[in-house]
Amino acid sequence: MPQYSIESSNVSQEQMLWNQFRAGDEVAFTQLSKKYYATWVHYGGKFTSNNQIIEDAIQDLLIKLWLRRASLVAVESVKFYLLKSFRNQLFKTLEHFKAVPLSENFDENQVEHSFENFFIEQEQAHSISQKVAYFLKQLPQRQQEILYLRFYQDLRVEEIAQLLQIKPQSVSNTIQRAIYRDWE
C-alpha cells in the first residue's frame, strides 16, 4: 500500500488523500473509508441501535462517494465533509426503513472497550467516567449531540452549526449551558 507524503504544509495528509480519491485513486479511497468507518458506526449509534441500518448507510455513502468522485470539490475539512455526508445518508436510510431516531437516552456505553482496557483503568478514572456518562444522559438530546460532535469528533463550532443547520452562536450557547449546568 503506497504511503502519501505531505507536499505542502498548507495541505494535510487527509486533504491529499481526498484529492487523490477525487482523481480516482482506489487506495486513497480505501484509506479514507477505513479511517472513518469506526467514526461513522459510532456516530450512527447515536441515532439508531440498528447496526444493519448504520451499515447500509455507510455502504450507500461509500458507493455515492465513489460514483461522484470526479464531481466532488476540494474541502477545507475532510472529516467534517464525511461526517455531514454520513449524517445526511443515515437520515435518508432511517426514513427509508421508517426507523425511530435516537431515543432520549443517550447511551455513551456504546463505546466499545476491550476487557484489557477495562481492567487497566484506575478505580478513580472509572468513577469519573461513570459520573460523566450519568450527567450526559441527563442532558437533552440536542446538547448531547453537540457535545459529541465538539468533544468526541473535534469539530469546530462553525462546522457543527453548519451540520445541524443552526447558528454558531446557538452551538456556543448550547455547549456553555451543558458544561456549566447547575448539577447540584
C-alpha positions as CSV (number, residue, x, y, z in Angstrom):
1,M,0.0,0.0,0.0
2,P,1.6,3.3,-1.0
3,Q,2.3,5.9,1.6
4,Y,1.4,9.5,0.7
5,S,3.6,12.3,1.8
6,I,2.6,15.9,2.6
7,E,3.8,18.1,-0.3
8,S,2.7,21.4,1.3
9,S,2.5,22.5,4.9
10,N,-0.9,24.1,4.0
11,V,-2.4,20.8,2.8
12,S,-3.0,18.0,5.3
13,Q,-2.4,14.4,4.5
14,E,-6.1,13.8,4.8
15,Q,-6.7,16.5,2.1
16,M,-4.1,14.9,-0.1
17,L,-5.9,11.6,0.2
18,W,-9.2,13.3,-0.5
19,N,-7.7,14.9,-3.7
20,Q,-6.2,11.6,-4.8
21,F,-9.5,9.9,-4.2
22,R,-11.3,12.5,-6.3
23,A,-8.8,11.8,-9.0
24,G,-9.8,8.1,-8.9
25,D,-7.2,6.6,-6.6
26,E,-8.7,3.5,-5.1
27,V,-6.0,3.2,-2.5
28,A,-6.7,6.7,-1.2
29,F,-10.5,5.9,-1.2
30,T,-9.8,2.7,0.8
31,Q,-7.6,4.6,3.3
32,L,-10.3,7.3,3.9
33,S,-13.0,4.6,4.2
34,K,-11.1,2.6,6.8
35,K,-10.1,5.7,8.7
36,Y,-13.7,6.9,9.1
37,Y,-15.6,3.6,9.3
38,A,-15.5,3.3,13.2
39,T,-16.4,7.0,13.4
40,W,-19.4,6.5,11.2
41,V,-20.5,3.4,13.2
42,H,-20.1,5.2,16.5
43,Y,-21.9,8.4,15.3
44,G,-24.7,6.3,13.7
45,G,-25.2,4.6,17.0
46,K,-26.3,7.9,18.4
47,F,-29.3,7.9,16.1
48,T,-30.3,4.2,16.0
49,S,-29.3,0.9,17.7
50,N,-30.0,-1.0,14.4
51,N,-26.5,-1.8,13.2
52,Q,-27.8,-3.0,9.8
53,I,-29.2,0.4,9.1
54,I,-25.9,2.0,10.0
55,E,-24.0,-0.5,7.8
56,D,-26.5,0.2,4.9
57,A,-26.0,4.0,5.3
58,I,-22.2,3.6,5.2
59,Q,-22.3,1.3,2.1
60,D,-24.7,3.7,0.4
61,L,-22.4,6.7,1.3
62,L,-19.3,4.9,0.0
63,I,-21.0,4.0,-3.3
64,K,-22.2,7.5,-3.8
65,L,-18.8,9.0,-3.0
66,W,-17.1,6.7,-5.4
67,L,-19.6,7.3,-8.2
68,R,-19.5,11.0,-7.7
69,R,-15.8,11.4,-7.0
70,A,-15.0,13.3,-10.2
71,S,-17.6,16.0,-9.3
72,L,-16.6,16.4,-5.7
73,V,-14.8,19.6,-4.7
74,A,-11.8,20.2,-2.6
75,V,-12.8,20.7,1.0
76,E,-11.3,22.5,4.0
77,S,-12.1,19.7,6.4
78,V,-12.4,16.1,5.1
79,K,-13.7,14.9,8.5
80,F,-16.5,17.5,8.5
81,Y,-17.5,16.7,5.0
82,L,-17.6,13.0,5.6
83,L,-19.5,13.3,8.9
84,K,-22.0,15.6,7.3
85,S,-22.4,13.3,4.3
86,F,-22.8,10.3,6.5
87,R,-25.4,12.0,8.7
88,N,-27.4,13.0,5.7
89,Q,-27.2,9.5,4.3
90,L,-28.1,7.9,7.6
91,F,-31.2,10.1,7.9
92,K,-32.3,9.0,4.4
93,T,-31.7,5.4,5.3
94,L,-33.6,5.8,8.6
95,E,-36.5,7.4,6.7
96,H,-36.5,4.6,4.1
97,F,-36.7,2.0,6.9
98,K,-39.0,4.1,8.9
99,A,-36.8,3.6,11.9
100,V,-37.1,5.6,15.1
101,P,-34.3,8.1,15.6
102,L,-32.2,8.4,18.7
103,S,-34.1,7.9,21.9
104,E,-34.0,10.5,24.6
105,N,-31.5,8.2,26.4
106,F,-28.0,8.9,25.1
107,D,-26.0,5.7,25.8
108,E,-22.3,6.5,25.9
109,N,-21.7,2.9,26.9
110,Q,-22.0,2.0,23.2
111,V,-18.3,2.8,23.0
112,E,-16.5,-0.5,22.9
113,H,-13.9,-1.1,25.5
114,S,-11.7,-4.2,25.5
115,F,-11.5,-6.2,28.7
116,E,-7.9,-5.4,28.9
117,N,-8.6,-1.7,29.0
118,F,-11.4,-2.2,31.5
119,F,-9.1,-3.9,34.0
120,I,-6.2,-1.5,33.4
121,E,-8.3,1.6,34.2
122,Q,-7.8,3.0,37.7
123,E,-10.7,3.0,40.0
124,Q,-10.8,6.8,40.2
125,A,-10.8,7.2,36.4
126,H,-13.7,4.6,36.2
127,S,-15.7,6.5,38.8
128,I,-15.2,9.8,37.0
129,S,-16.2,8.2,33.7
130,Q,-19.4,6.9,35.3
131,K,-20.3,10.3,36.6
132,V,-19.7,12.0,33.2
133,A,-21.8,9.4,31.5
134,Y,-24.6,9.9,34.1
135,F,-24.5,13.6,33.6
136,L,-24.5,13.3,29.8
137,K,-27.6,11.2,30.0
138,Q,-29.4,14.0,31.9
139,L,-28.9,16.4,29.0
140,P,-31.4,17.0,26.2
141,Q,-30.7,15.1,23.0
142,R,-29.6,18.2,21.1
143,Q,-27.0,19.1,23.8
144,Q,-25.7,15.5,23.8
145,E,-25.2,15.6,20.0
146,I,-23.5,19.0,20.1
147,L,-21.1,17.9,22.8
148,Y,-20.4,14.6,21.0
149,L,-19.6,16.5,17.8
150,R,-17.4,19.1,19.6
151,F,-15.5,16.9,22.0
152,Y,-15.6,13.4,20.6
153,Q,-15.3,14.3,16.9
154,D,-13.4,17.6,17.5
155,L,-15.5,19.6,15.0
156,R,-15.3,23.4,15.2
157,V,-18.3,25.4,16.4
158,E,-18.9,26.7,12.8
159,E,-18.8,23.1,11.4
160,I,-21.3,21.9,14.0
161,A,-23.6,24.8,13.2
162,Q,-23.5,24.0,9.5
163,L,-24.0,20.3,10.1
164,L,-27.0,20.9,12.4
165,Q,-28.3,23.9,10.4
166,I,-28.2,26.3,13.3
167,K,-26.3,29.4,14.1
168,P,-22.8,29.2,15.5
169,Q,-23.9,31.3,18.5
170,S,-26.5,28.7,19.3
171,V,-23.9,26.0,19.3
172,S,-21.7,28.0,21.6
173,N,-24.6,28.8,23.9
174,T,-25.6,25.1,24.0
175,I,-22.1,24.0,24.9
176,Q,-21.9,26.6,27.6
177,R,-25.3,25.6,29.0
178,A,-24.4,21.9,29.0
179,I,-21.0,22.4,30.6
180,Y,-22.0,25.0,33.2
181,R,-25.3,23.4,34.1
182,D,-26.2,23.5,37.8
183,W,-25.7,19.8,38.7
184,E,-26.5,20.1,42.3
